């Protein structure tokens, strides 16, 4: 299940990048280079690519949240490498390294 969702998420990400790159540039970073009249009165309806971008982004976010919730359930208590090695050494009949004495 998780691998299917990851595959869908990757496909959505690629499609989202392609759709964003296909859109026409609005120009003028943060409104620079655009007259004030055009900036305040331009209320255009979203084109097909704009609507498709918002739909793809919504699905991408939803699937990402679902993946995080699925993986959160599978995370076990994380042990440090030192603890893991000490458990291995205690289970084996090997000589132990003495601890530092103060």
N, C-alpha and C positions, 0 to 999 in steps of 0.2 A: 504494500500500500504506500509506504513511504517513498519507495523508488519511483512509483508512478507519479506521485505528487511532485517529486523533484524534477522528473522529466517534463511534466507539464509546466512547472515553474520556469525551467530553462527555456522552453519554447516560447512562453509568454514574454520572457525578458528579451529574447531575440526579436520577436514580433514588435514589442514596444519600442525598441531601438530603431527598427526599420521604419515604423510609422512616424516616429518623431523626426527622423532624418528626411522623410518625404514631405514634411510640412513646409510651407512657405515661411520664410523668416519674417517676423514682425518688424524687425529693424529697430535701431535706436536703443541701445542698452539702457534700461531703466527710464525710457521715455526721452532720452537725449536725442536731439536731431528731429524730433517730431513736434510740430507746432502745438500750442496749447489747445487750439480749437479742435484739431483732429484727435488729440489725446483724450479730451473729456467727452466729446460727442460721438466717438466711434463705438457704437454698441451693435456689433455685428453678431448675427446668429452663428453658432459654432458650425463649422463645416463637418463633412463626413469624417475627415481625418482627426479633427479635434474630438469628436464624440467617440471615435474608435480608440483614441489614446486614453481617454478617461475610463472607458470600459476595460481596456487591457490593464491599465494601472490598478483599477479596483480589484480585478481578478488576481493580479499579481500579489497585491497586499493581502488579500484574503487567504490565498494559498500559502503565503509565507507565514502568516500567523498560525494557520493550521499545522504547518510543518514544525514550527517552534513548539506548539503545544504537544504534538506527538513525540518529539524528541525529548521534551522535558520529562515526560513520563518514563522514558527509557534510561535516563541518566541515573547511574548508580552512584553511591557515595564514593567520591574520589579519594584515593589514598596517595600519599606521597611515594616516590620511588624508594626512599630510604625505608619506609615502613614495609613496603612490599619485599624488599631484599632481606630485611630482618626476619620476616615471616618465613621466607624461603630457607634462610640459614638455620632457623630454629627447627624447621621440619626435617632438615638433613642432619646427618651425624657427622658434620664437619667441625673441625676446631673453630671456636669462636674468636673473633678479634677482641682483645681486651679493651675495656673502656678507659678513657683518659682519667687519671687520678689527679686530684688537685691537692 
